[in-house]
Amino acid sequence: MLTQQPIELSAFPEELLERILSFCVVVPLVQAPPRPSWHRSTDCFSTTTPPTRGRLALLLVSKQFFRICTPLLYHTIHILSAGQLHGLLRNAIRPNPFFAGYIRRVVLHGIWADAGELLRLTHKNLTVLDITLDLTQLPPGLHGQIRDLDAEEFCEGLKDIVSLKQITIRKPNNVYLTQPKPRYVLSGIAKAMEGWDNLVRSLPWSQSALDH
């Protein structure tokens, strides 16, 4: 009687192995809608993403897994704070600039100066950009019109993008399009969009809200 030998995962063709591992390593494009909690459907997306530690574990399995999973790990960058973005650039992208070549999708929960650097580094390969507008953070006691360096640096980075296919712009309830920073960012996007020849889908914040 013949017995079938078990097939090890590492013996799979690399194309199939990459596809399988992508479900474990690539961060899905998930983000909470900018609508009030009482106006959200029960199946709305969450801001939670798969734990980084769990996704990194696959890179430690073998040299083959490390080689396959590293591009998958950087395929989608989901940034929740300015500190997280700064840490990504300082600890990963700047010491290893070739990592930027793996990035295809960027999700930003705010407009920060470091995002301009990230966009410049990924300008040739970035295909999806998902951003959430925010407001200028003024120091206590400071009022009046001031320059927002976060918005300026972000918009400078937009100018270098050449391969973008989809952009989604989200707006929280406390952000209004008449306010200086959102208005500046939208103006910068409109100018940069003239050079995005590959753009096939553009979702304004209002449409994004309806989608959820």
N, C-alpha and C positions, 0 to 999 in steps of 0.2 A: 504494500500500500504506500503510495507516494504521499509525502507530507510537504506542504507548502511552506517555504521559508519566509519568515516575516521580512518585509521591505523596510529598511531604515529610511527615515526622512531625508537624511543627507544623500541618499542614493537617487533621489528624484532629479529629473532634469532641472537645471538652474532656473529656467524660465518659469517652470511650474512652482518651484520652491520660492522664488521671488514673489509670485502672486499670492501664495499661501501666507508668507510672512508679512506681506503688506497689510493684511487685515489685523495683524497684531501690533505693528510698529507705526504705521502712518496714522496721524491724528485726523479724525474726521472733521469736516467743516461744521462745527456746532456752535451755536451762539443763541443766547436768550433774546427773544423779540423785544423791541423797545415799547411794547404796549403795557398798560397797567395790569397788575396781577389778576384783577377781576374780569379782564377782557381777553384773557388768553385761553386758547383751547387746551384741552387736557393732554394733547399729544405734542405740545410745544417743545422745542429743543431746550437743552440745559447748557449752562456755561461750563459744566464739568467736562474734563477731558480724561482720557485714559492715563493712569499714573505713570509718570516718567520712569520711575524705578522699574516697573514691569516691562516697559518697552525697551529699556536699556539692557535688561537681563539677556535678551536674545543675542546681543552683540558679544556676550561673554561665552557663548556656547562653544564656538570654534572659530578658526580663522575664516572659514568659508562663510559662516553666518555673519561675522563681523563685516566682511567685504560686501555681502549682499544687503545687510540691514542698515549700514551707515547712510547710504543715499535715501533709504526709506525713512529713516529717523528725521532727516532734514527736509523731506519732501514738503511737509506742511508745518509752518511755524505759527503757533497760536500763542499770542502775547497778551497777558492780562494786566500788566503793570509796567511802568517805566523802569523799575528796578529789575524786573525779569528780563526786559529787553537789553538793559545795560549789561547784565550778567551774561547773556547769550553772546553778545559781541565781545566782551572782554575775555571770557573763558573759552569760547569755542571758535567763533568766526574770525576774529583778528589773528589768533595764533595759527589758524588753519584756513586761509582764505578760500581754498578749493571747496570747502563745505558750502560756501555760498552758491556754488554751481549746482548743488543738489536741490536747492529751494525752488519750488514751483508755486506754492500757495502761501500767502501771508494773511493772518487774521490779527487785527489790532483793535484792542478795546479802548483805545485812546489815541490822541495825536501827540507824539513825543519827538523831540529833536533827534534822538538816536535812530528813529525810524527812517529818517532821511538817509543815514549811512547804510542801513540795511537795504533800502531800495536801490541805492547806487551799486551796492555789491552784487545784488541779484538781478540787475537790470536786463541782462540778456536772456534769462531763463524764467523770470516770474510771469505766470500766466493768469493767476487769480489773486485779486486783492480785495479784502473784506475789512472795512474800517468802521469805527464808531466815533462820531463827532463828539467833542467835549468842549469845555469852556476854559478860558485863560485862568490860571491859578494866581491870584493876586496876593502878595504878602499883606499881613494885617496892617491896616491904616493907610494903605496905598490905594488911591483912586484915580480915575481919569484914564485917558488913552495912553497905553504903553505898547511897545513892540512885543509880540509873542514869538520868541525864538523857536519854540517848539513847532508852531505852525510854519514859520519861515523855513526851517531846516527840512521839515517834512515835504513841503512843496518843492524845494530844490531837488530833493530825491526823486520826486515824480517826473521831473524833466528828463531823467536818464533812462526811464523805462522804455523798452522798445518792443516787447513781446506780449504785452498784456492782452488777454482775451476776455476777461470778465472782471467787473468791479461792482461791489455792493457797498452802499453807503447807508449806515444806520444812524438813527437819532434818538437818544433817550428823551424822556418826557421833560427834563429840566433844561434841555438845549433848544434854542430857537434859531431859525435861519437868519433872523435879523441881527443876531449878536455878532460881534467883530470876528472872533476866531472861526466859528463855523462858516461865516461868509467868506473869510479869507481862504480857508481850505477849499471850499467849493469853487471859488474863482481859480485857485491854482490847479485844481483837477480839470476844470474846463479848458484851461490853456494847454495843459499837458496832453489832454485827450486828442488834440489836433495831430499829435505825432504817433498815436496808437493805432497803426494801420490794421492790426490783427484783432482789434476789439470787436467782439460779436455779441456781447451781452452787457448791458449797463443797468443796474438796479438802483434807483434812488431810494432814500430811506422810506418814503411812503409806500412804495411797492414792496419793500422788504417786510414791512409790518403786515401788509395784507397777506403775504405769502405764509405767515405763521398763524 
